[in-house]
């Protein structure tokens, strides 16, 4: 808490970098319907076995793009 106001957890967008034709964006504001991930789940909170719904790449193939 800062000044009595709780800071909102930073929500960042990540882009799949595994293949040039994918470029899937994981946005925590939207979640991942195909993977049954509800909105509000940050990239760090995704299960370790979560894969890109576009190409099947693992989490380590994603790059943070910021807010």
ChimeraX attribute file (.defattr): number of C-alpha atoms within 10 A of each C-alpha:
attribute: neighborCount
match mode: 1-to-1
recipient: residues
	/A:1	7
	/A:2	6
	/A:3	6
	/A:4	6
	/A:5	7
	/A:6	8
	/A:7	9
	/A:8	7
	/A:9	8
	/A:10	9
	/A:11	16
	/A:12	16
	/A:13	17
	/A:14	22
	/A:15	18
	/A:16	26
	/A:17	17
	/A:18	19
	/A:19	11
	/A:20	7
	/A:21	10
	/A:22	16
	/A:23	16
	/A:24	17
	/A:25	19
	/A:26	22
	/A:27	19
	/A:28	21
	/A:29	14
	/A:30	12
	/A:31	18
	/A:32	17
	/A:33	10
	/A:34	9
	/A:35	11
	/A:36	8
	/A:37	16
	/A:38	13
	/A:39	13
	/A:40	14
	/A:41	16
	/A:42	20
	/A:43	19
	/A:44	10
	/A:45	9
	/A:46	14
	/A:47	10
	/A:48	10
	/A:49	7
	/A:50	14
	/A:51	17
	/A:52	22
	/A:53	17
	/A:54	13
	/A:55	14
	/A:56	12
	/A:57	17
	/A:58	15
	/A:59	21
	/A:60	11
	/A:61	14
	/A:62	20
	/A:63	15
	/A:64	13
	/A:65	11
	/A:66	9
	/A:67	9
